[in-house]
Amino acid sequence: MLIRVKNVNALDNYELEIEFTNDEIKIFDMKPYLNLPIFQDLKDPKIFAKVRVAFNTVQWENGADFDPDSLYSLSKELVKETLE
């Protein structure tokens, strides 16, 4: 089964909350990639916040995107806190 991006939200500190097609929600940290030429524009928080789902992955207005398999394998599972 191919796991692809279903939904994405930009978070503070250059992180993405990503929901995948298997219904898992994970957090992906973009900070290590921001010095790569294609991602340098994303250092502007306003540009970073305009992330969207396109072609089953994440994409920004400047055309920057990320391989969905890498997003899935490099993301951390979202741990939801329970209220007692």
C-alpha positions, 0 to 999 in steps of 0.5 A, a space after each residue: 500500500 502506498 502511503 501518501 499525504 492526505 492533509 497538512 498544517 504548518 506549525 510553529 518552528 518550521 514543523 508540519 503536521 501531516 495526515 497520511 492516507 493510512 490515517 496516521 498523523 505525524 510531525 515532520 521537522 523542516 528545519 534541517 532542510 531549510 538551507 537547501 536551495 529549493 527550500 530557502 524561501 521557506 525560511 520566511 514564516 509567511 511562505 512556509 505557512 502556505 503549504 498545501 497538499 498537491 500530487 499526494 505530497 506537500 508543496 509550496 507556492 514556489 514549487 518546492 515539495 518533498 517525497 511522500 515516502 521520505 515524509 512518512 519515514 522521517 516524521 515522528 508520530 504525533 503523541 496526543 496528551 490525554 486529559 484526566 
